[in-house]
Amino acid sequence: MTRRHATPRPSNAAEVEITDLSFLYPDGSIGLDGLTLRVPAGERLALLGPNGAGKTTLAQHLNGLKTAQRGSVRVDDMLIETATLPIIRQRVQLLFSSSDEQLFMPTVAEDVAFGPNNFDLDPELVDERVASALSAVGASDLAGRVPHRLSTGEKRRAALAGILAIQPDVLVLDEPVAGLDPAGKRQLAQYLGQLGQTQIVITHDLSFALELCPTAAIINNGRLQAIGPTVELLTDQELLRQNSLDLPFGFRLDRLDGTPSASAKRPGRRKS
């Protein structure tokens, strides 16, 4: 079998278009209910909402872990369907909310190499990708470490390096700062802010969303409730209340630049 010696392509970004997406769980509970959302290429979008709103269900549709029961998801012009899954799973990478679900090899370097090795790349190219991905998240010193002995923040960086080594066009990050201390959150926001890929960031941490993502979308009951500049959504206290969202204790709204989100789009907004 001939191995490919292609040089690593630069990080690209892709548009994600979700149209009338619906998903019903076997027990009859609603995962998604006709959700429509477009994320332009290169945008960092915070996906906000209460527990059970459908955020993780949506994330799992973006690389084919779940299949749409109605509606569609496209990455650029590529429809996510059975025939396209091998390509989609290279173009769209999902960071799970628990890093332990993604770290399973004897060392961090082997974990980061796992994805590229599945594409039958030349070993030297795999090594280059591993080194580059670890450096990008400030984790070069973790290469020889045993994953299960890492701190929460170190595990998060190692897991992120593992998906960056695949060189995807879209990053879907499910609760990336869960368990991190304030310094770890700032570091992660800095790393992510330097990346060029389209990013969809699921988080309950509204201050992290504000720091990283210029745009935010709120979903609840499987439907899109509002989309607009993050600062505008977070200064709309009624919108936050209706969707069970709270700014961190002591967070001062007067430090935000912007006005209440009269300009934010609110498709399907429901009255409480």
Beta strands, then each sheet from edge to edge (+ up, - down):
strand 1: 16-24
strand 2: 30-39
strand 3: 44-48
strand 4: 70-75
strand 5: 78-79
strand 6: 92-95
strand 7: 170-174
strand 8: 198-202
strand 9: 215-220
strand 10: 223-229
sheet 1: 2+ 1- 4+ 5-
sheet 2: 6+ 7+ 8+ 3+ 9+ 10-
end
